[in-house]
Amino acid sequence: MTGSAHPTLREIADRGIPFALIARDGATVELLTGDVVDVELLADIPLTDESGAPREVLALVPFRQVRERGFECHDDGAPLRCLIVSDRVSIPRDEALAQLPTAPVALEDPGFDIADEEYAGIVRRVIADEIGRGEGANFVIRRDFTAGVGTDAATAALTWFRALLAHERGAYWTFAVVTPGHVAVGASPEAHVSARDGVVTMNPISGTFRHPAGGATAETLTEFLRSTKETEELFMVVDEELKMMSAVCSDGGRITGPHLKEMSRLTHTEYVLRGRSRLDPRDILRETMFAPTVTGSPMQNACTVITRHETTPRGYYSGVAALFTPRLTLAAGEPTHDLDAPILIRTAYLQDGRLRVPVGATLVRHSDPYGEVGETHGKAAGVLGAIGAVPRDAAAEATPKAARTSPGEVIDEDAPAPAPRRLADDPGIAELLASRNARLAEFWLNPQGSDEPGPFTGRSALVVDAEDRFTTMLAHQLRHLGLQVEIVPWSQVTDAQVDAAELLVSGPGPGDPRDTSSPRIRRVREVVARRRDAGRPLLAVCLSHQILADSFGIGLAPLEAPHQGLQKSVDVFGTPASIGFYNTFTARVAPGTTSAGDAEISADASGDVYALRGPGFASVQGHLESILSRDGMTTLQRLVEQALTPVPA
C-alpha cells in the first residue's frame, strides 16, 4: 500500500488512534497503526496472536524494566507499552514532509530541572564518592529540560517529527510514537541491539563533539579525537557491551570500527559488535538492558549509583524502542522475529501538557564538572534546536567546511539536511581512528571460531560473579581455551559448588575489598578462603585478587588516582604484558618484596601487586578479558595453567 491510498498523517492523528512514524533508510517513512497493550515483563510482549501466528510489535521499554535483571531504579510505573501493528504503510519521505505541519510549537517556562551549579556538584560527588571509592568506571547522570506545551499532543508530535526529519542527519531512527497519554519524538543516533537472521549487533557510541560555530572541520575534530577522556570513555563502553554480547552470543562477539557517527550538530565515535545467537529476541533484549552509554559500568552498580544521585525516575530515557518483526524465512531453531531496538535518547516526551527532554553526561575520572554541564546543554540544544523548540544554530549544523562547494555557500535552513562528504573520509581523521585499534586485543577484533581444541579441553571451571559481568567475557575466553564454564552469582554459589569445582574463578566486582560490612565482599572472602584452605585450583581476578592478597597479609590501599579503563604494560612473572585495568584499590607491598608465605609476588617498583601465584592458585589485578588487554589471552592461559598445576603432596 502507498501513502496516496491511505489517510493522510493529519487524518490519522485527528482520529485519535495510536500510531508510530519511523524513518530508518532516509527515503521512506513507515507508518504503523494498531492497538495498544501494556504488559509487565519483556516475556509478556505479545509476539503471536491467539492462534499462534507471529505479528509485528513496537514496544516502548522504560528504564524501570531493569528490575527484571534485579537492578535498582526509581520505579515510576512507566508502562511497557506495546503497539500491536495491524497496518503498515510506507510513505516516500518527501510526501511525508508535505503532509506534516510546520508551525512552531510554543514552549512555556522552559529550563532545566537541575541548575548548572547543582549539576556540577553532582558530577564532583560522583567522581569522588563513586569512582573514587571503586564503585565503577563511569556513570551517566541525567537532568531534564522541561517546558509547558499548549498545542495538542498529536500536532506537536507531527510538527517535531517533521522538523527532525528535515533538519537532523545521521540518526539511526527518527521517530514519533503517539499513544494515549504518552508521546515520544526523537532522532536516536544509536542502535542499542538488533537481531537479524540470528546475527546480533550492538553499536556502542560515546564521546560528544559539539560542532563549533561555522561547522565542524577536520582540525577541530582531530583535537576531540585526541582527547584521553573521549578515547577511554569509548573503550569502557565497548568493554561493557562486550559483556552483554558474551552473555547472548555463542561466539562472544567481534568488534569492528571505530567509526564516526556524524549528525547535524554533534559527532560521536562508535564501534560495531556482532555475534550469533539463537535466543528469543525478548531474551536478548533482557540480557542487554540497558546501554552503558546511558547508564555506566559495571551495569548493576551503575543502576545503584543512578538511584543514589538522580532524585526522579527516568521514564523512558535510556530505555529502548523495540520493533519485533516476523521473519519471512526461518531456519531450524531460529527465533520467529527479528529485533531492531534503538536507545531512547535525543528524544522529547510529552505528557499532560509537559515537555521533557532528558539528557545525560558520562562521568569518568577525567571529567570536568563544567565540561559535563556544557555537554548536557549541547545535547538538549541538539534536540530542541532540531525540532524548532528553540532557535536553531544553522552555523553549527552546517555542512563540514571540508565538504562545502564554495566558501560563500548559503545555507537554506528549511531545506533537507544535505549528505556531505563525511569528515571520516578525511585521510588524517581515518588514520587517527584506525590507530586506536593498535591498542586493543586482537582476540576481540578477529574472528574467534576455531575447530582446534583448546589447551584445557576436557576440563571445567566455575566462575563466581561478584556483580561485574566482565565474567561473561572471561567465561568466553576460558571456553576458547577449552574449558567447560558455568557462571554463578556470588549470592547463589553454594559451599558444595565451591568445593566441587575443578577450577574456581573468583571474579571482579565493584567496591572496597576491605568493607566487611558488605554481604557481597564477605561472601567473596569466604569463597576465596575456602578454596585456598582446601588447596584446590583457584584463579582470582581484580577484587578477588585483592582479597586473596589480603589473606597473605598483603596490605590493601586506595590508589591516588583510580585506574578505571587504564591500559598499562606490566611485568607478570618475568613476562611484559599490556593489560587493561579497572581498579580503585590495590594490594601493595614494600618495594622489592617478591613473596608472602607461599605466594610469589609480581609487583612494580612502587610495590603495587599485579599478580600472585603459588601452589594451586594464581591471581591478577588487571582484566585479561578487556579489549584493552592486548596480551590478555596469553596471560590468562599462563595463569590458568599455574592454578591447575597439582599441589605437591
N, C-alpha and C positions, 0 to 999 in steps of 0.2 A: 504494500500500500504506500502511496506517496502522500506528501503533505497536502497537495491540492484536493485529494479525495477525502480529506479528513477535516473536522472542525479546526478552526484556527486556534492558536495558542491562547489568544484572548478569550475565545469562546469556551475553551477547556477551563480556564481559570474562573470565568464567570459562573460556570455550572457548580463550582464548589467541590468538584470531585478531586480526590488525591491524584497527584501526578509528579513525575520527575522528568527533568531535562538533563541530558548528559551529552557533552561534546568530548569525544576522545580522539578523533582522527583528523580534525581540522577542516574536514569537508562537509560533514553532516552533523545534525543534532538528533539524538534519539529521544523520542517522546514515549514515556512509559506511563500507562494508566492502569488502575486496578483497585482492589480493596486493600484496606489496611488492617493488619493484625498485630497486636503487641504480645510478645512472648517473654518468658522469664529467662530462659537459658539458650545458649547458642544451639544446643542439640534440638531445641524446640522449633527452630526456624523451619517452616513447612515447605520442604523442597518437593513434596509429592502431594497430589490431591487424594481424595477419599479412595479412589480406585488404584492408587499407587503410581499413577503416571507422573513423570517429572514435570515441574513447572519452574518458571523463572521468578526469582525473588530478589528484590533490592532491600537490604537491611541496613538501617542506621544503628550502629553498635555504639552505645555510650561507654564512657570510661569506667563506669561502675561495674561493667562486666568483668573487670579484673578480679572481682570477688570469686569468680569461678575457678581462678587459679590459687585461691587462698590469700590473695594480696589485700592490703588495706586500701581504703579510699573513703572519702566523704560521700555517702550514699544519698543522692538527691532524688532517687526514684525515676530518673530519666528512662523512658521506655526503650526496650529493644524493639524498634519499630520495623515492621516488615510490610513492604508494598508488594502484594502478590500480583504479578503482572498479568493482566488479561488482554492487553492490547499494546503493541509496539509499532511505532511509526518512525521511519527515517526521513528527516526533512533536510534538504540542502541548506547549508549554512547561511547563504545569502537570503534564502526565503525565510528562514527563521528570524534573521535580523530584521527583515522588513515587517514581520508580524509583531515585533516586541516594542513596548513603549520606551520612549526616550526622555520624557520629562524627569528632571532630577527629583529624588525623594528627599524632602527636607528633614533635617535632624534637629532635635530639641535637646538643649543642655548636654552637649557631647563632652566626653572627657574620660580619663582613666579612673577606675575604681580605687586604685592604689597610687598615691602620689609618687613622683620620681624619687624624692629623698627616702621615702619609706621603702620603695622597691630596692634602692641601692643598699639600704640597711639589711634587707633580706638577703641580698647577694653576699654581703660581708658575713652574715651569720652562717649561711650555708657553707661558705668556704672554710670558715674557722671551726664550726661545730660539727659539720657533717664530713666534708672531705678531709678536714684536718684531724678528725678522730677515726678515720678509717672506715666510714660508713659507705663509701663508694667512690667511683672515679669521676662521675659527672651527674648533674641533676638539672632537670628543666622545671623552672618555677614560672608560673604564668601570672599575668594580670589581664584585666578585661577593659577594652574600650567600650563604653556604653553610651546610649543616647535614646531619646524618645522618638517614635515614628508615628505620624498621624495617618499616613497612607495605609490603605488596606493591605493585608499581608500578601495576597496573591499578586497584586500590582507591583508592590515593592520587589517581590521575588523576580518577576519577569523583567523589571527595569534593571535590577542589579545583574541578572544573568546576561542580559544584552550587553551591558557595559563591560563585563568581564570577557565575554565572547569577542567583543570588538577590540578591546584595548590590551588584554593580557595575553602574552605569548609564552610558550614553553610549559604550560600547565599539563599535567598528566590527565586530569579530569577537570573540566569546567562544568559545573552542575548547579541545579536548583531542585530541591525536594520540598514539595508543598503538601503537607498532611494536616489533618485537624489539630490546631493548637501549636504546630511546630513548622517552622520554615528554616531551611538551611540553604545558603547560596555561597559557592566558593569556587576557587581555582587552585586545587591541590597540586603542588609540584611533585608529590611523592607517592609512588605506588608502594604501599607497605608490603603487601603479599599478593601474589597471583598464583593460580594453579591451572595450567592448560595442558591437556593430554598427558597428565602425570608429571609434568615438569613444574616445580615450584620456583618462583622467582621472588626475591626481595630486593629492595632498592634503597639502601641507606644513604641519606642525603644529610650533609652537615655543612657548617660554615655559612655565614651570610655576608655576602659582599653587597653593600648598598651602592648603587650606581651614583656617582657624583653628578653634580650639575653639569650639563653638557654631554652626558652619556659616558658609558664605560669605555675604557681604552685598554690596550694590551699592557701599557705601562702601569696603570692603576690596578689592574687585575693581578699583575705579577707581584706587586707588593703584598697583596692579600694572600696569594698562594704561598708566599714565603713565610707567612706567619706561623710560628710554632704552635700557638693556640689552635689555629684553624686546622693544621695538619693533624695534631694529636687528637682533636675532637672528632675528626672523621675516622681515624683509626680505631678509636674507642667504640664508636657506634657500629663499625663493621664487626669488631670482635663480639659485641653484644648480639648482633643479628645472626652471626655465625653460630652462636649458642642455640638460637631458635632453629636455624636450619639443620643443625646437627641432631636436634630432637625430632624433626619431622621427616628428614630425608635419609634414606639408607646410605647414600654416598656422601653425606655430610655437608655438601655444598662447596662450590668453587666460585672464586671471586674474579670478576673482570672489571677493568677500569684502571685508574679513575677517569671520570668524565666530568664535564661541566653541565650543570643544569642552568641554562640561561633564560631568565624571564624578563619581563618588561622593566622592572625597577631593581631586581635582585638577581644575583648569580650565586649558585651553590656548587659544591663539589659532591660527587656521588660515586659509589661503586654499585655493581650489579652482582647478586649472589644467585646461583642456580643449583638445583639438585632434583633428584627424582623421589616421588612419594606416592604410595597407594592409599594414604589416609583419606577419609571423608573430608571434604573441604571445610566443614564446620569444625572438625578436629584440628585441622591445620590452622584455622583462624584462632581457635582457643589457645593453642600452644605458642602462638606468635603475638598474643596480646601483651603489650602494645609496643609500638616502635620506640626504641631507646632515644631516638632523636627528639621525642616529645615527652620522655619520662626520665631516663637516665640509666645508670648501670652501677652495680648489678640491679636487675629489674625489680626483684621483690623488695629489696631495701629501698630502691628509688621510690616505690609507691608509698612506703612508710614515711620517707623524708618529705614527699609531696604533701602527705596528710598533715605533717607537722607544720609546714611553712605556708601552705595555701589554706586560707580560712573558709573558703567556699567551695562547693562541688564544681567539677569540671563540666558537667553536662556531656555533650558530645565531643568536646575538644579533646584531641589526641586519640579518640576512637577511630572507627573506620566506617566508610560507606561500602558495603559488601554486596556485589552483584553476583548472584549464583545463576549461571546459565546452563540449561540442559545440554549435554554433549550430543552431537549429531551422530558420531560414531563412537563405539565403545570397544575397548579391548578387555579381554577377560580379566576380571578382578579390579578394573579401574573404577574410580568414583563416577557417578552419573552426572555430575555437574562440574563445570569449570568455575573458577573464582577469580574475581577482579576486585581488589579492595584497596583504594587509596586512603591515605590518612586524612582525617578531618582536621586540617589546618588551613590557614588562609581562607577562613570561612566566616561568613556573617550569619548570625542566628537571630530570628525574630520571633518573639513570643509575648503575647499580651501587650503589644504595642511598644516593646523594648527591644532595641538592637543591642546585640552583644558580639564583639569581635575579640575572642581570646587570643593572646599572643604570649609566647614564652621565649626565654633565652637559655641556652645551655651553659651552665655554670661549671667551670673546671678550675683547677688550681691556679691557672694563669689569669683568670677573669679579672677585668677591671670593672668595678661596680657601675661606674657611669657609662662605660662602654656597653654594658649589658642593658642599661636603661635605654641607651640610644638604639640598640638592636630591637627592642620591643616597639619603640616609636617607628622605626623603619618598617617593621613587619605590619604594624597596624596601618600605617600610611599606604603601604602597598595594596592592601585590601580596600581601604576606604577611598583611596585615590582612584583605583581601578573602577570601582562601582559608582564613582561620581558623588560619593557622600561628602568628600572634602575636595578642595581644589586639586586637580591633577597636576603633577610635576612633569610636564611634557619633555623638559630637557633631560631629566634623569631617566625617562623611559625611552629616550631617543635611540635610534639605530646606532650600534657601536661605531665610533668615529672611523675605525679602520675599514668599515664596510660602506661608508657613505659614497655616493657617486660624485658629489661635489661639495666643497666647503660651505656653500651657501644654500644647501638643500633646505626647503621649507617643510616643516613637519605639519601634516594635516591631522589635528587631534581627533577628528571624527572618523578618520579612515581606519580600516582594519590594520592591526599591527603587521608590519612587513616581516618577511622571512629573510633576514640579512645573513651575510656570511658570518658564521659563528666565530667568536673570539677563540674558541677551542681549536679552530683551524689555523690560527697564527702559529708558525713553527716554534717560536720561543715558548709560547704557552703549552703547546703539545709536548715539547721536550720536558718542561718543568713538571707537568702532570705525570708523564711516563717515568720520570726519575724517582718518583715516590715508591714504585714497586721494587726498586733495588733494596729497599729496607725491609721488605716483607718476606714471610715464609713461603718458599716455593710450594710447600705441601698444599696450601690453600689456593695457590694460583694455577696449579697444574691439575689435569685430570687425575683422579685418585683410584680409578678402577684398575685392578690387577688380579690375575689368576695365580700369581706366585704366592705360596704360603708365607705367612709372616714368621719371624724368628721364634715366636712363642705360641705357635699353633698347637691347639690341644690343651692349653692351659686357660685358667679363668681368673677373673678379678671382680671384686665387689667395690664399687665406688660410693663413698658416703658423701652426699651433697650437703654442704653447710650453708646453704642459701646463696650460692653463686653458681649459675648454670654454665659457667665455664666447664663444669663437669661433663656436659653433653659433648663439648669439643674434645675434652680429654678422653672420654669413653670412645669417641670415634677414632682417635689416634691409637688408642690401645687395641681396638678391633683391627685397625690397619696393621698392627704388629702381630696379629694372630690370636689375641686373647678373646675369649667369650666374656662379655661385660654386662653387668647389671648395675643400675644406679638406684640407690635407696636414700631418701631424705634422712637427715640426722634424727628427726623426731620419730621416725618409724623403724630405724635399724635396731634389731634385737641383739642381745649378747650372743645368742646362738648363731646368728648370721656373722657376727664379728669373729667368733671362734672358728667357724667352719670355712670361711673364705680362703681360697688358695693364696691369692694376693689381695690384701686390703689396701685400697687407695683412699686415704682420708683427704678430702678436698678442701678448696679455698672457701672463704666466706668473709663478709664484712665484719667490722667491729674490732674492739680492743682484746687481744688474746689474754690479757690479764684480768678481764672482767668476769670474775667467777659468779657474779650475780645473774649473769645471762644463762638461761637454761640451755641455749644452743652451745655456748662456749663450754659449759660444764660437761655436756654430753660428748662433744668432740674430744675434750680432755680424757674422758672415760674410755672412749674408743681407742685413742692413741695409746694410753697407758695399758689397756688390756692386751693389745697386740704386742706391745714391747715386752711386757712381763711374760707373755707366753712364748716369746722368741719366734713368732710367726711372721711371714713376709709382710712388710709394711712399706708403702710409699706415701709420704706426707707432702702436701703441696700448700704453699703460701701460709694461710692461717694455721693449718695443721703442722706445717714445718716449724712455725714459731712455737707452737705448743709442744712439739717433740723436743725442740731445743731447750725449752724451759724445764723439761723433765730431766735433762742432763745438767741442770744448774746454770745454764747459759742465760744471761740477763736479757730482758726484753725492754725496748725503749721506743718512743716515737721518733720518727725521722724529723730532721729540721724542716725539710720540705717533702711533702708526700710524693711517692713515686707512682702516680696514677697515670697509666698509659705511657710510661717511660721505657725507652729501649736502651739497654746497656750491654756492653761487651764485658763479660766477667770470666774469671778463671773457675772452672768446675773440675777440681781434682786434676790439675795439670793441663787441661784442655780449654782453650778460649772458646766462649760461646756467646753469641748475640741473642739476648733473651728479652722479652717484654715483661715489665714489672707493673703490678697494681697493688702496691702496699704502702701503708702509712706507718706501720710498725716494723721493727726489725729485731732479730736476735743479734746480740753484739758481744764480742769477746775482746780481751786486751789484744792490741796489735801483736801479731806474731804467734798467737795461740793456734795450735794445729790439732788439738784433741781435747775431748772432755769425756772421761770414762772410756767406754769402748767405741765412742763416736769420733770419726775423723772429720775435721772441720775444714771447709773451704771458705775462706773469708778474704775481704780486700784489705788494703793497708790500714784502713780506719778501724777494722775489726767487725764490720758488718758481715754476717754469716749468710752466704748464698746457697750452701748445700751442706748436708751431713750424710755420712754413710758409715755402716758398721755391719756386724753380723745379722743378716736378715732384715735390714732396713736401709732406706735412703730417703732423703728429703730435698726439696728445692724451694727457694723463696720465690723465684720467678714463675711465670705462667708459660710453660713449654708449649701449651696448646694455642697461645695467642698468635695472631697474624704477625705480631712484632717479633716473634721468636724464630729468626732465620735458622738457628741451629736447634730448634725445639725437638724435632723427631729424633735426631741422633742422640741428643742428651737424654731424652725420655727413654730410649732403648737402653742406654748405659745404666740409668738408674733402676729401671725395672729388672735388668739382669742382676744388678747388685742386690736388690731386695729379694729376688728369688734364689739367690745363691744359698745352698743349705748351710745352716748354722752348725759349726763343728760340735761334735758330741762332747 
